[in-house]
Amino acid sequence: MGEYNHLLAVTLVPGVHAMTAAVFIILGGVLASLNHTRHDVRVEPGVYAVNVHDVHHRVPMSNYGQYTMLWDRIMGTYIPYT
């Protein structure tokens, strides 16, 4: 379902360059795939870390964010990885 959200976003934004849409979809797919591995990949603490989204699979009502935990922190659904 996540990749369909990316396709919907590209469809709803008018005038998106084809290369921009391709990079967005490919990068989204790669990052989503990394989120579902057990490798500890971090780009920037608090911005993208695989283990933080992994908490969502242990505690389903938390850490919904795929790439950033900003909205989880704002909405109170963030649980740090331990």
Stockholm file with secondary structure:
# STOCKHOLM 1.0

chainA/1-82         MGEYNHLLAVTLVPGVHAMTAAVFIILGGVLASLNHTRHDVRVEPGVYAVNVHDVHHRVPMSNYGQYTMLWDRIMGTYIPYT
#=GR chainA/1-82 SS CHHHHHHHHHHHSTTCCHHHHHHHHHHHHHHHHHHTSSCCCEEETTTEEHHHHHHHHHSTTSCCCSSCCHHHHHHTCCCCCC
#=GC SS_cons        CHHHHHHHHHHHSTTCCHHHHHHHHHHHHHHHHHHTSSCCCEEETTTEEHHHHHHHHHSTTSCCCSSCCHHHHHHTCCCCCC
//
